[in-house]
Amino acid sequence: MGILIATIVKCFTIMKSEMIVTFGEGKKVNAEFNGFTIHTDQSPHAGGEGSAPEPFSLFLASIGTCAGIFVLSFCQNRGIATDGIRIVQSHIADESGRGIKKIELEIELPADFPEKYKDAVINAANLCAVKKQIQNPPEFAVKAVTR
């Protein structure tokens, strides 16, 4: 019974996590999360220095890199060499040109990639948690507090 309660408490403590966002010079904004600092900046066109990716670029990169870790793990678990494997991510703009209507991921495989695993490697990429979260979006709550 004690293990069950400890597991339930652990699940509830994991359910909420915090990321601290702070401001740097110019258009730089940083996020601190799990011991890492993620740096962002705006392009010179948008008033920044272009010293780090823009937040939307990191969002897009999270999709491809998430699919990538699943493809990598799939190959590693089967002893398949990953040399020559890459994912090309394309973005199709919506009609307004202000958003993205479709994201395509193309997994480029070398000629010697085992044929029997081609569908399975696609299924692995589709396990991406970022993609799943986009397909089931969270509720956003923004508030201002005085400290």
N, C-alpha and C positions, 0 to 999 in steps of 0.2 A: 504494500500500500504506500509506503514511503517513497519508493521509486516512482510510482505512478504520479504522486503529487509533485515530486521534483521535476518530472518530465513535463507536466502541465504548466508549472511555474516557469520552466525554461522556455516553453513555447510562447507563453504570454510575454515574457521579457524580450524575446526575439521579434515579436510582432511590431514593436515600435523601435525605430532607430533614428538617430539624428545625424544630420550633416550640417556643419557650420559653414556658412558662406560669409566671406569677408571681402573687403574692397582694397585694391592696391592703387597704384598711381595710374592716372589716365583712365583707360577703359578696362583695366585689369580687374577680374573678379576671380576669387579662389574659393574652392570648396575643400573642406577638411572632412575626411571620412575614413574610418578604420585605420588610422595611422598614416594615411596618404594625403598629400595636398595636390589637388587637381587644379592646374593653372589654366585660365582662359584669358583671352584678349580679343578685341575686335580688330578687324582688318583696317589698314590705313584708310580705305575708302569710307569706313564707318567711324573714323575718328580715333582708332587705336593704333598700336605699333605693329600689330601682326606678330607679336612675340610668342604667341601660343594659339592653339586652335580656338575658334569661336565655339560657344556652347552648343549651337545646333550641329556643328561638325562633329563634336564629341558624341552627341545623341546618335547621329548617323553611324559613326564608327562603332558605337556599342552594338549595333545590330550585326554588322559584318564580323566583328571580333567575337561576338557571342556565338554566332553560327560557326565561326572558325574553331573555337575551342571544342565544340561537339564533333566537328569533322576530324580535328587533330586527335582527340581521344578515341574516336572510332577507329582510326587507322592505327594508332599506337596499340590499342587492345588486340588488334589482329596481326600485328607485326608487319603492317603495310608501310612502306617507305613514303614519306610525305614530300620528298624532293619533287618539284614540278607540279605540286598541287597548290592552287591558289583560288581564292574566291574573288570574283569581280562583282561589285555591288553597283547597280545603276539606279538612278532616281528619275522618275517621270513626273514632271510638274503637273499640277492641276490646271484647269482652264484659266484661272486668275493669274497663274504664275507666282503665287505667293505661298503655295504649299506643295506638298508632295502627294500625288494621287496613287502612285505605285512604286514599290521598291522591288527590284529584281536582284536575286543572288544567283550567279552562275558559278558553279564549282567546276573549275578547269582541272581535268584529270590527265595524267600522262598516258601515253598509248599502252603502257604495260599495266595499267590499273586493272585489277581483277574485275571482269565483266559482271560476275555474280554479286558484287558489292555496290554497283552503281546506284541502284534504287535505295539500298540501305544507307549509303552515304548522304543521299538527299534527305531521307528520314531522320538521320542524325542531325543534320543542319536545322531541320524543322523543330527540333527539341529546344531551340534557343529560348531561354526565359525572357529575354528582352522582347522578342517577337510575340510571345504569348502574352506578355503584359500589355503590349500595344493593342493586341486584339481584345483584351479585356481591361479597358482603361480604369485607373483608379479615380476616385472622387478627389477633387482638389479643394482644399480649404486654405485660403490666404487671410491672415489677420495681422493687425498691428498691435504690439504690446509695448508698454512703457516699462523700462527696467530701472 
